[in-house]
Amino acid sequence: MDSKAFGTRIQLYRVRGKMTQKELAEKIGVSDKTISKWECGNSIPDISYLEALCNSLDISVNELLS
């Protein structure tokens, strides 16, 4: 999986939901720096965060991964 494209999708859905990185981070229990790393494509979320991430973004796992 292309980490930059994945990060762009996270950012797109976060912005659509009118959330800051800090707000999203608080919802899923990570730091805002972690969200930034994901969105910049420097890392990708561990699978254990996918469900909480998708719930917070109000999307399905399929939407995030496709």
C-alpha positions as CSV (number, residue, x, y, z in Angstrom):
1,M,0.0,0.0,0.0
2,D,1.2,3.5,-0.9
3,S,1.6,5.3,2.4
4,K,1.3,8.8,0.9
5,A,-2.0,8.0,-0.8
6,F,-3.2,6.3,2.3
7,G,-2.3,9.4,4.4
8,T,-4.0,11.7,1.9
9,R,-7.2,9.7,2.3
10,I,-7.0,10.0,6.1
11,Q,-6.5,13.7,5.8
12,L,-9.4,14.1,3.3
13,Y,-11.9,12.3,5.5
14,R,-10.6,14.2,8.6
15,V,-11.1,17.5,6.9
16,R,-14.5,16.5,5.6
17,G,-15.4,15.7,9.2
18,K,-14.2,19.2,10.3
19,M,-11.7,17.7,12.7
20,T,-8.2,18.9,13.6
21,Q,-5.4,16.4,13.9
22,K,-5.5,16.8,17.6
23,E,-9.3,16.1,17.8
24,L,-8.9,12.9,15.7
25,A,-5.9,11.8,17.8
26,E,-7.8,12.2,21.0
27,K,-10.7,10.1,19.6
28,I,-8.5,7.2,18.8
29,G,-5.9,7.5,21.6
30,V,-2.8,8.6,19.7
31,S,-0.8,11.8,19.6
32,D,-1.4,14.5,17.0
33,K,2.1,13.9,15.8
34,T,1.1,10.4,15.0
35,I,-1.8,11.6,12.9
36,S,0.6,14.0,11.1
37,K,3.0,11.2,10.4
38,W,0.2,9.1,8.9
39,E,-1.1,12.0,6.8
40,C,2.4,12.8,5.5
41,G,2.9,9.2,4.5
42,N,5.9,8.8,6.9
43,S,4.1,5.9,8.6
44,I,0.8,4.0,8.4
45,P,-1.5,3.1,11.3
46,D,-1.2,-0.2,13.0
47,I,-4.1,-2.5,12.2
48,S,-5.3,-2.2,15.8
49,Y,-6.2,1.4,15.1
50,L,-8.2,0.9,11.9
51,E,-11.6,0.3,13.5
52,A,-11.3,3.3,15.8
53,L,-9.9,5.5,13.0
54,C,-12.8,4.6,10.6
55,N,-15.4,5.0,13.4
56,S,-14.0,8.5,14.2
57,L,-14.0,9.4,10.5
58,D,-17.5,8.0,10.0
59,I,-16.3,5.7,7.2
60,S,-16.0,2.0,6.6
61,V,-12.6,0.2,6.6
62,N,-13.3,-0.6,2.9
63,E,-13.7,3.1,2.2
64,L,-10.4,3.9,3.8
65,L,-8.5,1.1,2.2
66,S,-9.9,1.4,-1.3
